[in-house]
Amino acid sequence: MKDTHTLGPWLKGFPPLQAPLRLEDVARQGWTLHGTLLPMPLAVIRQAALAHNIQWMQDFATARGVQMAPHGKTTMSPQLFKRQLDAGAWGLTFANVHQLRLGLAAGARRALIANQVVAHADLALLLELRRRHGGPEIAFFVDSQAQLDLIASHWQTLGTGEAKLDVLIELGTSRCGVRDHDTALALARALTTHPALRLRGVGFYEGLQVVGETGPDAALMQQWQARVEALLAAIDAEGLISVQPLWLSGGGSALFDLVAPVIAARPGPTRRIGLLRSGCYVCHDHAHYGRYLQAMDARMATPLAEPSLQPALEVWTQVLSCPEPGLALLNAGRRDVSFDQGWPVPVWHGREGQRAKAPAGWQVTGLNDQHAYLRWDPATGDGPAVGERVALGPSHPCTTFDKWAWMAVVDEDDRVVDAITTQFS
């Protein structure tokens, strides 16, 4: 596993003439976003917004009777995992066994793989991680008899003397997941005699169907609740689950306020805990999830003086060229900032050590590998000058994190007070 505690000039955004540093020594260097030591582009996280988001989301979950199992694929950062766990997260969620390795090393004792596991190598690693970390609670998704049969065949060479692996039946509509009630119930019955697996609960993912409007989104979650409750009632009626509490998991970052009531604990023969898998909340964003949050804030009646989630992630750049009126080329592109859910948003700009909000008329209209096209109407205002700094706010945080091996954590005066690392490869 990579060294998660040492930074050096081999990393993008690290001072090129600086000797390697331990992570805990970064705050003592006196770096600032307005100085000359830090090269641009540079990914930064706002310290206050980060702390606010982690605590706000944990409080939200607690108030609604669910547990946080934040999705680790968003950041793949051991330092951020620790912050989430220290704040009270039940455990962590991952997309595969490779990611799970990092979460267990960061201290998670419970984890959910919100995906299907089928490969012999992944099952072997899962068993090894369970042994190495003293038996953490881990479950993954299943959605077909073919998957169950394949795992049974692998188990003949893997499972001698091993306790069974926990699984959740995934219900789905447009990605993975069982499409109908009868097939899901048949899987639950098959799991009662499976040599390698035991049923631990039910999971789903609603995110691909969200539209950001309360009427359709509320109706969507009513449909999900009906599916989930019908399956759980049938499982209870036949006594198909042998271990409690049952894990009931759902939730991306676009609709968590309507997902929470669906997965929350309620009276019944089987004790259950709801696991909310939102991941992007940790740094939120400046556009994509921000639009969904407006609808959620309205539903939750969030006071304007008590904001919910705040954008914490920025990529700071410098202007390389202003080749024509109304156009500036910035030194960050597709290799530095996400573009899969919209172009990044200009947030700040700085001249002579100052930081000001970017004018409303500035917008990024395209990215190349290493360039961003910043445009404005020259008839209505000035643009940035060559060498000036422009901070971009990603529209979608997930695919910005995987472009950086480290990120600076900054305070409200733009001083570097900490750092985090990521491990996507």
Secondary structure, 3 states (H helix, E strand, C coil): CCCCCEECCCCCCCCCCCCCEEHHHHHHHCCECCCCCCCCCEEEEEHHHHHHHHHHHHHHHHHCCCEECCEHHHCCCHHHHHHHHHCCCCCEEECCHHHHHHHHHCCCCEEEEEEECCCHHHHHHHHHHHHHCCCCEEEEEECCHHHHHHHHHHHHHHCCCCCCEEEEEEECCCCCCECCHHHHHHHHHHHCCCCCEEEEEEEECCHHHCCCCHHHHHHHHHHHHHHHHHHHHHHHHHCCCCCCCEEEEECCCCCHHHHHHHHCCCCCCCCEEEEECCCHHHCCCCCHHHHHHHHHHHHHCCCCCCCCCCCCEEEEEEEEEEEECCEEEECCCCCCCCCCCCCCEEEEEECCCCCEECCCCCEEEEECCCCEEEECCCCCCCCCCCCCEEEEECCCCHHHHCCCCEEEEECCCCEEEEEEECCCC
